[in-house]
Amino acid sequence: MFTPTTVTVNRGSSITVNNVSSIPHTFTVSGQSIDVTNPGGTSDAVTIDLPAGTYAFICRFHVSSGMKGTLVVT
């Protein structure tokens, strides 16, 4: 699962996506240009350059298991 499940950021800010498990996960904002794959135990900085609004994010590999959240861009 993602922790936290709701992330609020200012447009143009970077967030760090940490994969604390041993298997790959993605941080994917559906319909946008954000799709990062993190192998187990790695981190990636992601710049959120989206217009203000609310967006769904998922792990493409595990969305069917409920791995999803909400990104709020201000």
VMD Tcl script that draws the C-alpha trace (Angstrom):
set ca {
  {0.00 0.00 0.00}
  {0.99 3.63 -0.35}
  {1.62 5.57 2.83}
  {0.17 8.13 3.01}
  {-2.69 7.43 0.61}
  {-3.33 11.14 0.05}
  {-0.41 13.38 -0.90}
  {-0.72 17.18 -1.25}
  {2.01 19.09 -3.11}
  {2.55 22.46 -4.74}
  {2.84 22.40 -8.51}
  {6.48 22.03 -9.51}
  {7.49 20.41 -6.22}
  {9.38 17.14 -6.03}
  {8.39 14.20 -3.89}
  {10.43 11.14 -3.04}
  {8.82 7.80 -3.74}
  {10.34 5.11 -1.51}
  {9.85 1.42 -2.17}
  {10.44 -0.25 1.19}
  {9.50 -3.73 -0.04}
  {11.63 -6.27 -1.88}
  {9.46 -6.33 -5.04}
  {9.04 -3.69 -7.77}
  {6.26 -1.11 -7.57}
  {5.21 1.85 -9.70}
  {4.04 5.35 -8.88}
  {1.74 6.08 -11.80}
  {-0.57 9.06 -12.23}
  {-3.11 7.71 -14.69}
  {-3.47 9.74 -17.90}
  {-0.47 11.94 -17.09}
  {3.25 11.73 -17.84}
  {4.16 10.36 -14.40}
  {5.04 6.66 -14.39}
  {8.00 5.66 -12.23}
  {9.04 2.07 -11.59}
  {11.02 1.45 -8.41}
  {12.77 -1.87 -7.89}
  {12.58 -3.18 -4.33}
  {14.47 -1.11 -1.78}
  {14.97 1.96 -4.00}
  {13.80 5.57 -4.06}
  {13.10 8.06 -6.84}
  {12.49 11.80 -6.85}
  {9.42 12.75 -8.90}
  {8.65 16.32 -9.97}
  {4.91 17.01 -9.89}
  {4.39 19.51 -12.70}
  {0.64 19.09 -13.14}
  {-2.07 21.75 -13.10}
  {-3.80 22.26 -9.77}
  {-6.34 19.52 -9.16}
  {-6.89 16.05 -7.78}
  {-5.40 13.00 -9.48}
  {-5.52 9.28 -8.83}
  {-2.22 7.44 -8.50}
  {-1.67 3.69 -8.59}
  {0.89 0.94 -8.67}
  {0.31 -0.59 -12.11}
  {1.48 -3.97 -10.79}
  {-0.77 -4.06 -7.72}
  {-3.77 -1.79 -8.31}
  {-6.04 -4.84 -8.21}
  {-4.81 -5.40 -4.64}
  {-5.85 -1.86 -3.71}
  {-2.50 -0.11 -4.16}
  {-3.75 3.36 -5.04}
  {-4.04 6.85 -3.64}
  {-4.88 10.49 -4.31}
  {-2.52 13.27 -5.36}
  {-3.70 16.83 -4.67}
  {-1.78 19.53 -6.56}
  {-2.14 23.12 -5.34}
}
mol new
graphics top color blue
foreach p $ca { graphics top sphere $p radius 0.5 }
foreach p [lrange $ca 0 end-1] q [lrange $ca 1 end] { graphics top cylinder $p $q radius 0.2 }
display resetview
